[in-house]
Amino acid sequence: MPGKLAGLDYLVLVVYLGGTLALGLYLGRRIHTGKDYFLAGRSLPWWVIGMSLVASDIGGTDIIGVGGAAYSFGMAVGNFEWIGCIPAMIIGAFVFIPFFWRSGVYTIPEFMERRYNAAVRAALALCWLGFMACNLGIMLFASAKMMNGLLGIDLLEAQSQTLAYIVLTAALVGVYTYAGGLAAVVYTDTIQCVVMIGGCLLVVVMGINDFGGIGPLRDAVRKNEARHREARIAELEAAQSDDAELKILKSVDPERIEHTELILPVDTRSPFPWPGILIGLGMVLSPAYWFGNQAIVQRSLGAESEFAAKASYVWGALLKNLIPIIIAVPGVIAFARYPELQDADTAFPVLVAELLPMGLRGLFLAAFLAALMSSVDSYLNSAATIVTNDFYKRFFNPDVSDERVLSVGRVVTVLLIIWAVGFAVVVSRMEGSGIYAIFQTLMAFFQGPALAILLCGVLWKRATGIGAFVGFVSGVAFSVTLFALNQESVYSAIGTQPLFQIAEPFLYFSVWAFLVSLTLVVVVSLCTKPEPDEKIAGLVYHRKMQNVEGGD
Amino acid sequence: MTPLHHIGDFFRNALLTIPLPGVRVIFVALQLALLLWVLSLPRSAATPPDGSGGWTSNLKIWASLAVLVQVVVYSIL
């Protein structure tokens, strides 16, 4: 961080980190079985899960990255937290979550085996495990890189210091996740949610106050946008390169403030055109994430009742309304204050350094660490749940006792931490090779197909195991093909144009992969023998089910 | 140009013809449809099975509030 931290800032950080660790270790004393470890003994209250959902969804890199995206493209990035979360959370609360809770499963792939077959379970578990394992390493590396800039400590040479932060974060999160499992993850997330919202809200309030209100802030943004537009027009006219962009820029209404708009046109240069947001994000990626992401759904499977599982999603949706205000608005404030930043990702840290006094900077750093830790611990615990339940218990030792499952889960957690540190080091050595961007797109590869088989499985009685397997694998393959055809080295070699005209078209990959999967699931299912009624009893949704309360 | 390019261009050009105010109407209408669905849910789907907690335990109220905020957000931003 450009401003130096003082002793009080470090004290705030130490208190926060110490408190988190102590709570995690305390909760670990209550863990005796696999069910305690992976589902918190199905004892979690709704308000704790709701806050954990919000904290887990926002990573440390998101705070910095969303602030950076808002600096560059404006509030449109807030769509990811609004239409990209809330509708799916509300539908999930009343349709999917009670359904999963009632079935008593530990994982979504486990549900898929009950509904379809073991091949679908294994394919989905493999995709989630691969994504989570890689993402753990990437989150550790990206966060360590940011901590290098934020903490302002220069004890070691840059690469060694990055490694030190990777190991330190992994050890801290690893200790309480190892000890307390899902309960430790969810309860520490609750504190992290409060710290994160409090720390970021402080930046927003002080930032707007510093401008003298929202009106002067909007005026400053409008002025800076006009200046940027004029500079870009001059650049394009000098280069005589892009007629389409020039035409768009010249036709912009000078009173319009793009940085405060949520709905951007199809031909925007930002990665957030409205069809991508509405269809790709709102209708595919978001439902896939909130209905099918193991790291998210797992905490509601640990709810104390079906009602608590539903209430947690509704509470999470209410809190989500606040998130774009606390993480995207600072980016817009930074654009108004510092329109010439070279690296947009420095927008949030620069604002914090300039606005917050001593002590409060420590609170913001605690908020950043809270966001980072709440995501890493969730993925760590969920990856361990998948390895233990969907592979070890399912394929290698089906008769294992619940106490033994706990031991295996803890060993897997340790192995995953070691893997994540190793992978983070590999990613740090390959920085600049594009590997980071590829892994960021990973989730878009299989989220669409995963949603297609989940929707068909839950809502359509006629969907079969073979149909789901063919649809899922083909959808993932199609998604990877689209990604490849959009790479410059590929489309240049085969002499075509890029398939998509916006930057980072991952929202579109997911839409097309979803449609391909859905079509194949329907066609292949209709061509294969229906699943027997007794096999799918209680696994396919119908409205009468909303009145049933039960569980294992 | 591959067949995928032609399909993509067709959809892109079709979507370009929808004016942004019309798009805003679609965004808001979808949220309103969700709100109506929430309000139409049976009471038993949104309250604890033992009926405890009074009106504050009715999830339809809080879910409607979350969606209403969205209606406001997408109407003005």
Interface residues (C-beta under 8 A of the other chain):
Chain A: M75 W82 I83 I86 P87 M89 I90 I91 A93 F94 T260 E261 L262 I263 P265 V266 D267 W274 P275 L278 G282 S305 F307 K310 A311 V314 W315 A317 L318 K320 N321 L482 L485 T496 Q497 L499 F500 Q501 Q546 N547 E549
Chain B: M1 T2 L4 H5 G8 F11 R12 L15 L16 L20 V23 R24 I26 F27 L30 Q31 L34 V38 L41 P42 S44 A45 A46 T47 P48 P49 L59 W62 A63 L65 A66 V67 V69 Q70 V73 Y74 L77
